[in-house]
């Protein structure tokens, strides 16, 4: 326990004064006082933590992280320093290292409320460690049974595990005390939608809409709860979903859900371009699975995805030339014409819905003779051209998709029906892979 405490009441009071200066925005005065304190006690780990707060107040996130590292170097077993470093690392998207420090802090002080709250904040920002977070929240709830924040954490993590009834019980605890708690209303609505309790879902959606009538996400879920089919999913809905899954997405999708579309698409691209000379726009690139299967090409692979965390994972493969963290529809609208030999869009249109702005823009962006390769979940012949499933993913009728392609100007449209686009709830999910060619130059 040495290094970070000094039995000097006057000195401790000075540290409180410095923290007050930082809090009131008097950063130059705080810096001067902190420098003087460091000369007096260079081994006191509390001082770099004050330096961290000073750097954050000045907008220097890298400096804040380095200051937190110095605190841990001085006091490697101090849970406060470890948890502060973990939080600083999350602000720089260093999720894995942040969780390592949060775990160590919790191991050292498993019943310290401040450490618990910081560890849960790390989890919230990194979308990681569901089981650990639940245990930490349960401990927090045991220590502070009236603190509703722990019910929100438990509800969120149980919902991610698809234990909707248990999750709903936690959200209802919050709503009993705070009927207008928007976070609890959103969580309860998600649970009731997945539980197919339409009466409860509609009531919750109405309450949310009354509180947040301008929120795009609220309007979307209100429509879904009332049995309507929105034309597309809001960007924030998609990005938040995939930010959660990014760290384990590859393993879950390929091994768990038997997802084969990237591998098959890579095969098609190499057959179309045996010399591997082409430029590719990968819409909704995710963690870069297509790039992994395709490998380096004699051209550029440009990745587009709404989820910054997915792009972070994809960049690790060192296959993609550049990434754009934007909506697929915006990327299609803003990309110049006659730009790529190939465009791919795998397991993405299930979140886009209306294809009328997608397919014509893909045709415009492709060079003559180029190919648009994409997947859709399959709607049955007796269903509408586009239908929203209970999973809130869109399914499309193959005949409708082919017609849209030909109307946009594609002259060769090949549809490969897949017995299973992937698995869902241990059942094969029907889908199809489309390869549409823009006519070659005359």
C-alpha positions in Angstrom: 0.0 0.0 0.0 3.0 2.2 -0.2 3.8 5.0 -2.7 0.4 6.6 -3.0 -0.5 7.7 0.5 1.4 10.3 2.5 0.6 10.8 6.2 0.5 14.6 5.8 -2.9 16.2 6.4 -1.7 19.6 5.0 -0.4 17.9 1.8 -3.7 16.0 1.4 -5.6 19.2 1.7 -3.4 20.7 -1.0 -4.3 17.9 -3.3 -8.0 18.6 -2.7 -7.3 22.3 -3.5 -5.6 21.4 -6.8 -8.6 19.2 -7.7 -10.9 22.1 -7.0 -8.8 24.3 -9.3 -9.1 21.8 -12.1 -12.8 21.5 -11.5 -13.3 25.2 -11.7 -11.3 25.5 -14.9 -8.3 27.3 -13.4 -5.9 25.0 -15.3 -2.8 27.2 -15.2 -3.1 27.7 -11.4 -3.7 23.9 -11.0 -0.7 23.1 -13.2 1.6 25.3 -11.2 0.4 23.9 -7.8 0.6 20.4 -9.1 4.2 20.9 -10.3 5.1 22.2 -6.8 3.4 19.2 -5.2 5.4 16.8 -7.4 8.6 18.3 -6.3 7.6 17.7 -2.7 6.4 14.1 -3.2 7.5 12.6 -6.5 6.5 9.1 -5.5 2.9 9.9 -4.5 0.7 8.2 -7.1 -2.2 10.6 -6.4 -0.3 13.3 -8.2 -0.3 11.7 -11.7 -4.0 11.0 -11.2 -4.5 14.7 -10.7 -2.3 15.2 -13.8 -4.7 12.9 -15.6 -7.7 15.1 -14.7 -5.8 18.2 -15.7 -4.9 16.8 -19.1 -8.5 15.7 -19.6 -9.7 19.2 -18.7 -7.3 20.6 -21.3 -8.6 18.2 -23.9 -5.3 16.1 -24.0 -6.5 12.6 -23.9 -3.2 11.0 -24.8 -1.6 13.0 -21.9 -4.4 11.9 -19.6 -3.6 8.2 -20.4 0.1 8.7 -19.9 -0.5 10.3 -16.5 -2.7 7.4 -15.5 0.0 5.0 -16.6 2.5 6.8 -14.3 0.1 6.4 -11.4 -0.1 2.7 -12.0 3.7 2.5 -12.4 4.0 4.1 -8.9 1.3 2.0 -7.3 0.7 -1.1 -9.4 -1.7 -2.6 -6.9 -3.8 0.4 -6.2 -7.3 -0.3 -7.5 -8.2 3.4 -8.0 -5.2 4.0 -10.3 -5.9 0.8 -12.2 -9.6 1.7 -12.7 -8.7 5.3 -13.7 -6.3 4.0 -16.3 -8.9 1.6 -17.6 -11.3 4.4 -18.1 -8.7 6.5 -19.8 -7.9 3.7 -22.2 -11.6 3.3 -23.2 -11.5 6.9 -24.3 -8.8 6.0 -26.8 -10.7 2.8 -27.9 -8.1 0.5 -26.3 -10.7 -1.9 -25.2 -8.7 -5.0 -24.5 -6.1 -3.3 -22.3 -8.8 -1.3 -20.6 -10.6 -4.5 -19.6 -7.3 -6.1 -18.3 -6.9 -3.2 -15.9 -10.5 -3.2 -14.9 -10.4 -6.9 -14.1 -7.2 -6.4 -12.0 -8.8 -3.5 -10.1 -11.9 -5.6 -9.3 -9.8 -8.6 -8.2 -8.0 -6.3 -5.7 -11.1 -4.6 -4.5 -14.2 -6.7 -5.4 -16.5 -4.8 -3.0 -15.3 -1.3 -3.4 -18.2 0.7 -4.9 -16.1 3.3 -6.6 -14.0 0.5 -8.3 -17.2 -1.4 -9.3 -18.7 1.7 -10.8 -15.6 2.5 -12.8 -15.3 -1.1 -14.0 -18.9 -1.0 -15.2 -18.3 2.2 -17.0 -15.4 0.5 -18.8 -17.7 -2.3 -19.8 -20.4 0.1 -21.0 -17.9 1.9 -23.3 -16.2 -1.3 -24.6 -19.4 -3.5 -24.9 -17.4 -6.4 -23.4 -17.4 -9.0 -20.7 -21.1 -9.6 -20.2 -20.7 -12.3 -17.5 -18.2 -10.3 -15.6 -20.2 -7.2 -15.8 -23.3 -9.0 -14.5 -21.3 -10.3 -11.5 -19.9 -6.8 -10.8 -23.4 -5.3 -11.0 -24.8 -7.9 -8.7 -22.2 -7.1 -6.1 -23.0 -3.4 -6.5 -26.7 -4.1 -6.1 -26.0 -6.1 -2.9 -24.0 -3.2 -1.5 -26.5 -0.5 -2.7 -29.9 -2.2 -3.2 -31.6 1.1 -3.9 -29.2 2.1 -6.7 -31.2 1.7 -10.0 -28.1 1.9 -12.1 -27.3 -1.7 -11.3 -30.7 -2.8 -12.5 -30.1 -1.0 -15.8 -26.7 -2.8 -16.2 -28.2 -6.2 -15.4 -31.2 -5.6 -17.7 -28.9 -4.6 -20.6 -26.6 -7.6 -20.2 -29.4 -10.1 -19.8 -31.1 -8.7 -22.9 -27.8 -9.2 -24.8 -27.8 -12.8 -23.7 -31.4 -13.0 -25.0 -32.8 -13.7 -21.5 -35.5 -11.3 -22.1 -37.9 -12.1 -19.3 -35.2 -11.8 -16.7 -33.9 -8.6 -18.3 -37.5 -7.1 -18.3 -37.8 -7.7 -14.6 -34.8 -5.4 -14.0 -36.1 -2.7 -16.3 -39.5 -2.9 -14.6 -37.8 -2.4 -11.2 -36.4 0.9 -12.6 -39.7 2.0 -14.1 -41.6 1.3 -10.9 -39.4 4.0 -9.2 -38.9 6.2 -12.3 -41.7 5.8 -14.8 -40.1 8.1 -17.3 -36.6 6.6 -17.2 -35.9 6.6 -21.0 -33.1 3.9 -20.7 -35.4 1.5 -18.9 -38.2 2.2 -21.3 -35.9 1.4 -24.3 -34.7 -1.7 -22.7 -38.2 -2.9 -21.7 -39.4 -2.2 -25.3 -36.5 -4.3 -26.8 -37.5 -7.2 -24.5 -41.2 -7.0 -25.2 -40.6 -6.9 -28.9 -38.4 -10.0 -28.8 -40.9 -11.7 -26.5 -43.6 -10.8 -29.1 -45.7 -9.2 -26.4 -47.3 -6.7 -28.8 -49.6 -5.1 -26.2 -46.8 -4.3 -23.8 -44.5 -3.2 -26.7 -47.0 -0.8 -28.1 -47.6 0.8 -24.7 -43.9 1.2 -24.0 -43.4 2.6 -27.5 -46.2 5.1 -27.0 -44.6 6.3 -23.7 -41.2 6.6 -25.4 -42.6 8.6 -28.4 -44.3 11.0 -26.0 -41.0 11.6 -24.2 -38.8 11.8 -27.3 -40.9 12.6 -30.3 -38.0 13.7 -32.5 -35.7 10.7 -31.8 -35.3 8.8 -35.1 -34.6 5.5 -33.2 -37.8 5.9 -31.1 -39.9 6.6 -34.2 -38.5 3.5 -35.8 -39.2 1.2 -32.9 -42.6 2.8 -32.4 -43.5 1.8 -36.0 -42.2 -1.7 -35.5 -44.2 -2.1 -32.3 -47.3 -1.1 -34.1 -46.8 -3.6 -36.8 -45.5 -1.2 -39.5 -42.5 -1.8 -41.8 -40.1 1.1 -41.8 -38.3 1.5 -45.1 -34.9 1.2 -43.4 -33.2 1.0 -40.0 -31.7 4.1 -38.5 -27.9 4.3 -38.5 -27.7 4.4 -34.7 -29.6 1.2 -34.4 -27.2 -0.7 -36.7 -24.0 0.9 -35.4 -24.8 0.2 -31.7 -25.7 -3.4 -32.5 -22.4 -4.1 -34.3 -20.2 -2.1 -31.9 -21.3 -4.7 -29.2 -20.4 -7.7 -31.4 -17.1 -6.4 -32.9 -14.6 -8.2 -30.6 -16.1 -11.7 -31.2 -17.9 -11.2 -34.4 -15.7 -13.3 -36.7 -15.7 -16.4 -34.5 -19.4 -16.1 -33.8 -20.5 -15.5 -37.4 -18.3 -18.1 -39.1 -18.1 -20.9 -36.5 -21.3 -20.3 -34.6 -23.7 -19.2 -37.4 -21.9 -21.0 -40.3 -21.8 -17.9 -42.4 -20.3 -18.7 -45.9 -21.1 -15.6 -48.0 -17.7 -13.9 -47.7 -15.9 -17.1 -48.7 -18.2 -17.7 -51.7 -18.0 -14.1 -52.8 -14.2 -14.2 -52.7 -14.3 -17.2 -54.9 -16.6 -15.4 -57.4 -14.3 -12.4 -57.5 -11.2 -14.4 -58.2 -13.1 -16.2 -61.0 -14.2 -12.9 -62.5 -10.6 -11.4 -62.1 -8.1 -14.3 -62.3 -5.3 -11.7 -62.6 -6.6 -10.1 -59.4 -6.5 -6.7 -61.0 -9.5 -4.8 -59.8 -10.6 -2.2 -57.3 -13.3 -3.2 -54.8 -15.8 -1.3 -52.7 -16.9 -3.5 -49.7 -20.1 -2.0 -48.3 -20.7 -3.0 -44.8 -17.3 -4.6 -44.5 -17.7 -5.5 -40.9 -14.6 -7.0 -39.4 -13.1 -7.6 -42.9 -14.1 -11.2 -43.5 -14.3 -10.8 -47.2 -10.8 -9.2 -47.3 -9.5 -12.2 -45.3 -10.9 -14.7 -47.7 -9.9 -12.7 -50.8 -6.4 -11.7 -49.7 -4.3 -9.0 -51.3 -5.3 -7.9 -54.8 -3.7 -5.9 -57.5 -5.9 -2.9 -56.7 -7.5 -1.2 -53.7 -10.1 -2.6 -51.3 -12.1 0.2 -49.7 -14.2 -0.7 -46.7 -17.4 1.1 -45.6 -19.1 0.4 -42.2 -21.2 2.2 -39.7 -19.5 0.6 -36.8 -16.2 2.2 -35.8 -15.4 -0.9 -33.7 -15.9 -3.2 -36.7 -13.6 -1.1 -38.8 -11.0 -1.3 -36.0 -11.1 -5.1 -36.2 -11.0 -5.1 -40.0 -7.9 -2.8 -40.1 -5.9 -5.4 -38.2 -5.9 -7.7 -41.2 -3.9 -5.2 -43.2 -5.8 -6.0 -46.4 -8.0 -2.9 -46.8 -6.5 0.3 -48.3 -8.9 2.7 -46.6 -12.1 2.8 -44.6 -15.1 5.1 -44.4 -17.1 5.1 -41.2 -20.4 6.1 -42.9 -23.9 4.8 -43.7 -24.0 2.5 -46.7 -26.7 4.7 -48.4 -24.5 7.8 -47.9 -21.5 6.0 -49.3 -23.5 4.9 -52.4 -24.9 8.4 -52.9 -21.5 10.2 -52.6 -19.2 7.9 -54.5 -18.3 9.1 -58.0 -19.6 7.3 -61.1 -17.6 4.7 -63.0 -15.2 4.1 -60.1 -14.9 0.4 -59.2 -14.7 -2.9 -61.0 -16.6 -4.6 -58.1 -18.9 -3.7 -55.3 -19.9 -6.2 -52.5 -22.6 -5.8 -49.9 -22.8 -8.9 -47.8 -25.4 -9.4 -44.9 -26.0 -5.6 -45.1 -29.3 -5.1 -47.0 -31.1 -7.0 -44.3 -30.7 -3.8 -42.3 -31.2 -1.3 -45.2 -34.6 -2.5 -46.3 -35.7 -0.5 -49.3 -33.4 -1.3 -52.2 -34.6 1.3 -54.7 -31.7 3.8 -53.7 -29.2 1.0 -53.5 -29.1 -0.9 -56.8 -29.2 2.1 -59.2 -26.4 3.8 -57.3 -24.3 0.6 -57.4 -24.8 0.5 -61.1 -23.7 4.1 -61.5 -20.6 3.6 -59.4 -19.4 0.5 -61.3 -17.2 0.7 -64.3 -18.5 -0.9 -67.5 -18.4 -4.6 -67.1 -18.2 -4.4 -63.3 -20.1 -6.5 -60.9 -22.4 -5.9 -57.9 -22.4 -8.9 -55.5 -24.7 -8.9 -52.6 -26.8 -11.1 -50.3 -30.4 -11.0 -49.2 -32.5 -13.0 -46.8 -35.2 -14.7 -48.8 -38.9 -13.8 -48.6 -41.3 -16.5 -49.8 -43.2 -16.2 -53.1 -46.5 -15.5 -51.2 -45.0 -12.7 -49.1 -44.6 -9.0 -50.1 -41.5 -7.9 -52.0 -39.9 -6.7 -48.8 -40.9 -8.0 -45.3 -39.5 -7.3 -41.8 -38.9 -10.4 -39.8 -39.3 -10.7 -36.0 -35.5 -10.3 -35.8 -36.1 -6.8 -37.3 -34.1 -7.8 -40.3 -35.5 -7.3 -43.8 -36.1 -10.2 -46.2 -36.6 -9.7 -50.0 -38.2 -11.7 -52.7 -35.6 -12.9 -55.3 -37.9 -12.1 -58.3 -38.3 -8.5 -57.0 -34.5 -8.0 -56.5 -33.8 -9.4 -60.0 -36.4 -7.0 -61.5 -34.8 -4.0 -59.6 -31.4 -5.0 -61.0 -32.6 -5.2 -64.6 -34.5 -1.9 -64.3 -31.3 -0.2 -63.0 -29.5 -1.4 -66.2 -27.7 -4.6 -65.1 -27.7 -7.0 -68.1 -26.6 -10.2 -66.5 -28.2 -11.0 -63.1 -27.4 -14.3 -61.5 -29.1 -15.5 -58.3 -27.6 -18.3 -56.3 -30.1 -19.6 -53.8 -28.4 -20.6 -50.6 -29.9 -23.3 -48.4 -28.6 -21.4 -45.4 -27.4 -17.9 -45.6 -26.4 -18.5 -42.0 -27.9 -20.2 -38.9 -30.5 -18.4 -36.7 -31.8 -20.1 -33.5 -30.1 -23.3 -34.7 -32.2 -23.3 -37.9 -30.9 -22.5 -41.4 -31.9 -19.0 -42.6 -32.8 -19.0 -46.3 -31.1 -16.5 -48.5 -29.6 -15.8 -51.9 -26.5 -14.3 -53.4 -26.8 -12.0 -56.4 -24.1 -11.3 -59.0 -25.2 -8.5 -61.3 -23.1 -7.2 -64.2 -23.1 -3.7 -65.6 -22.9 -4.0 -69.4 -19.4 -3.9 -70.9 -18.4 -0.9 -72.9 -19.5 -1.1 -76.6 
